């Protein structure tokens, strides 16, 4: 099997292990995926001064919604749109009564879903990103990355704004995008996720609507692993 993302990691004891996205509760009530070298931390209370953290190596990022009030975490199990089993953390009533945030750990970071259960007239969702020394840059392709300010090396990718409705079909022909404002260079940025109002108002849009950005670490130093399988008969003296 060949995977597009790293599926193994080396733990602190030097042992190679399979990455897993199972969530466990920490001593302070947060949730995290411990069996990974890229750890997402989902706080028990989400608010503008306490967001989701992503830690790997010497890097630490934090993304928090720019909201008044707070929302409590609920660990859930379910399936993604491809019917794969998942564990995720959900925060209800974040930007409005009918808008929640769902975070699903991945092998390389986490997937965020802004879930709109109905059209409440909001199409802009603000987040504060704390980078701890990295620059938020836009590549010539239009994609955003966190990069080392001195070398320009990309460290983390901010995924495109993907929007789909309850049918699971991605919206096409609409303009969904980010607006980025620098709060403090190489330290804090305001990221606004903007969903095309025409899509939210369309009679063809089946709610709930899912807005799906991701934050993924750029792979490097992957563990190489090859499994050998025999396609023929098995014999007692096989050494494979």
Order of alpha helices (4+ residues) and beta strands (2+ residues): beta-beta-beta-beta-beta-beta-beta-beta-beta-beta-beta-beta-beta-beta-beta-beta-beta-beta-beta-alpha-beta-beta
